[in-house]
Amino acid sequence: MSTPSPNGSGARLGTQLRGKLAAGYKKRGKTKGDLVLHHSFKCRADVPLAAEMQLLHFLHAESDPDVESVVYEPSAEVTRLAGSANAKLVHAAVTLKDGTRVWRRLIQQLPDTVERVEELVAMVGKGALAEIARVETIDRDLLTANPVRLRNALRATSWIAAAKHWPLIDHKLQILKVVRARTSTFEEVINLGEGAQRALFGAAVLELAFAGSLGHDLFELPLTAVSVFHPTMKEA
C-alpha cells in the first residue's frame, strides 16, 4: 500500500522528491557530483543543486542582504530571452533589492575562457535582454573567501527550511520591536518563545538577518547562543 503525501496531493513523498530532482539529474548528466535539495527562502521553494559550485553560490546568495530573489535553474528564462545556445552559459538569475536583474556564471577559476560568453555579454541591456543589467562571472575563490559566512549560511538555511511551513510574520514583527530597542543575542531572541516556538523565532531572526532587515555578526563569528543582532546602519 502506498503512503499518501502529507500535503494531500496523493503522490508519495519519494515520487515528489524524484520529480523535484529530475531536472537536476538531467543537468548533472553522467558525472558523479553530488545532487542535493535545499530550501531557498529567497525564492520560497526547494531547489536542486547539482554541483559544489551551485551549493556555494546558494549559500552566498541566500545570505546576501542585497539579493531579493534568485532563480537557481534559469535555463528556461535564458532560452526564452537569448536562445537555447546560451542556456548553459548562465547558472543563476538574480534580482537585487534595487530591482537590478543580473545573470551569473559560476566557474572554478578566472579568467572565463568559454566560447560565446563575450557575445552574450554584448547582448545584455538591448532588445530582448533590455531588462538584464549585466552578466557576472563568479569564481570559486570569491565564493569561498569567507568560510565563516558559508558555515553559518548552511546552518541558518537549515533552521529556515525546518520552519518553511509556518507563517513567521508575527515572530518577525516581535523580533524587530525587541532588536530595534536594544541589541540582542540569538539566545535572547529564541527565548521570546516557549517550546517549539523557540525554533520558529530562531528561523525568523535568521531570515531577517539575511534579508538585510537586521544587522548581525554572522559573517565574522560562528553562529552560537551569543551571536548578535542589532538595528541596521540605516536605523542606528
Order of alpha helices (4+ residues) and beta strands (2+ residues): alpha-beta-beta-alpha-beta-alpha-beta-beta-alpha-beta-alpha-alpha-alpha-beta-alpha-alpha-beta-beta
